[in-house]
Amino acid sequence: MKTLLVYYSRTGNTRMIANTISESIKCDIEEIVEKDKRKGIIGYIKSGYQASRGKVDHIEDSKYELSGYDLLIIGTPVWAGKMSVPVRTYLKKNMNKIPLLACFCTCGGSGIEKTIENIGSYVNTTPLASFGVKSSDIKDGTYNNMIEKFALEVI
Ligand SMILES: Cc1cc2nc3c(=O)[nH]c(=O)nc-3n(C[C@H](O)[C@H](O)[C@H](O)COP(=O)(O)O)c2cc1C
């Protein structure tokens, strides 16, 4: 399957998981970029506010055209039990081009199921495969097993 992995990361966790997946399954990868980097406490508060209200914001144009792919893998941090605002914005912009979908999220410790459900219901599809990584899974290396399992489900 021709696969594109698209992710957003504010502090690097989702980026690390995204890079590991793309090396494992050899797919194209694109980071969602915003002009406003959501830095510091103001960035944190704004992000939580927008995420909990289901807002979208401005993102830079994509490098890859989604319509050429069979599978989209979406990666997002959990924000207030939901997908991040840049990911919601990407999905909204590409709503009529979304092929098969798989997704993953990273979080401090809670909101994985809700976030995966949030993504699926937003684009009105059931993800082919999904998983969530907690900060403790990053610390103890468990995330590697999760990625191996996920890779087998999407290739
Ligand atoms: C605005 C905001 C809201 C968050 N909400 C949650 C949450 O509801 N549950 C949780 O476990 N972690 C929450 N977190 C923590 C992030 O999901 C976690 O640190 C994630 O791995 C960050 O990914 P990143 O480094 O790719 O940005 C939140 C972080 C931010 C900035």
The ligand as an ORCA input file, in Angstrom:
! r2SCAN-3c Opt
* xyz 0 1
  C      -2.667     21.563     25.383
  C      -2.251     20.207     25.853
  C      -3.199     19.336     26.356
  C      -2.830     18.045     26.773
  N      -3.802     17.177     27.198
  C      -3.443     15.933     27.596
  C      -4.447     14.980     28.002
  O      -5.648     15.237     27.971
  N      -4.028     13.751     28.431
  C      -2.693     13.401     28.489
  O      -2.373     12.294     28.905
  N      -1.725     14.264     28.050
  C      -2.068     15.519     27.605
  N      -1.098     16.394     27.164
  C       0.301     15.908     27.077
  C       0.685     15.509     25.643
  O      -0.339     14.737     25.026
  C       1.958     14.659     25.622
  O       2.991     15.313     26.293
  C       2.363     14.339     24.189
  O       3.227     13.228     24.157
  C       3.046     15.530     23.530
  O       3.376     15.186     22.213
  P       4.420     16.052     21.382
  O       5.728     16.026     22.157
  O       4.529     15.355     20.079
  O       3.889     17.449     21.253
  C      -1.452     17.656     26.723
  C      -0.499     18.546     26.210
  C      -0.895     19.804     25.773
  C       0.144     20.746     25.185
*
